């Protein structure tokens, strides 16, 4: 909705938002996802280059130290076997060298982590911004088809998973890769024969990683899907907890939660258990390599082909080689979770959004508010039309009341006027201008809405009223509040207009919330006004005050009033009686009562108790 013309929430089709298609059900293309996710790292390629350099230097020093320790062992062993004195000068130099290398390695490790934190935070901030902007461009129908909790899960939980993966897994992958390469070089320098012995375990390690990952991946996908379902259920139940309690639905809600939570537990347990098998399997493979090196190294020492210190260094290298391989296995589940989350986020980003429009070259100030519906057809589902063939002319300044039973199409007309949905057929004209030729921003800027369901954001009362028109000053805000008869109750609050509204504005009454949305609509000074039973949540005296304010507001403006209490629309210029998407009666209150038709039955049933 336009910021300049916000009065309340937005009208929704009957039944509220459904749970739509569950995310994560289709097969995932993880190579494609990984490539796309990598694209978000390209703008920070120089930082990643520095991370790689820091990782190389940090790992390089760690790779050198086992060889130096092996030289120390060989020196001591040689001194003992030959009966000569221990060369303490040589050992002192080695000790100082090792100390310097460890300090430098720690410094580069710190630099690597520091740079990686910046890369991950900037990348996910960019992705989060892209998701937020995408949601702002999505049509209203998307929110009707998808549970809000799942949308929140994609925008928060899934992006957090990606952030953790980039910050932890990516740096570990770089370090592990460099460690493997450096260690292999040092092992080959010490003994090509023992290196070949260790390499026998490599294909086995790769096979373990691939085998386990292939089984655990689908469970990680299901885990993210069920997490979104849990979020959706919790958001729905706790946002309507009063209704849940009022109808004694607690047990049913808990039962439904338990079922979803059990599915989340099962998928999460399977994912973590299967991926957790990888660590002990990798340790088993590493221990095999350790045994092979110990036996082979002992035989080579006995025949004089290698020094004992080099065998010690080689054993350390074999363990160092196992460590990055084990790390890679350990972060595999994190990577899989991140890829599953990235799939869900990219699925959101790839959703069809509202068509981008350029503002039409129309002077909106010259439009008077004449509205024409020409053979309009529409249905929320293509094969289930709600509006079949609506033709209607509304003159500037007229007040049009729309009445009818639930599902008749009253709110749908408002949705189409505001271009929340696109027509299936026909046209809607404002002063001869097709609203489809206007941008949505232009079309919505002519309207102000006050609905049954109030919408107020977490902020001051002044800011909530000022939301109706950008740049409104304090005097205009106060005048709008006075016109809506809200000024009196606002001034009784401890902080007046600076009072902070809490979650769902629960620190003021429903009637007071409605007064604020009315003040917001008054401030917006619209050409066309939409009221959806705006006074239904206030007491009789307040209703009378609001009705007088509304009469002033509607004077000279085209107004649409969706009415449930027929007493509030007796003075409307035209009353439209709708049923099954068609206008079955049309006229003033007196004319419709004389017809003694559907409207008369509705009116009498409200005021005399007669069945309609």
Helices and strands as residue ranges (DSSP letters): G 3-5, H 30-39, G 42-44, H 45-82, H 88-137, H 140-145, H 148-153, I 154-158, H 159-164, I 165-170, H 171-190, H 192-239, H 241-246, H 250-302, H 308-330, H 332-349, G 364-366, E 371-378, E 387-394, E 399-404, H 410-417, E 425-430, E 433-434, G 435-437, H 440-445, E 447-450, H 461-466, H 474-483, H 487-492, G 496-498, G 503-505, H 510-524, E 528-532, H 540-554, E 558-562, G 566-569, E 574-579, E 582-587, H 589-595, H 598-607
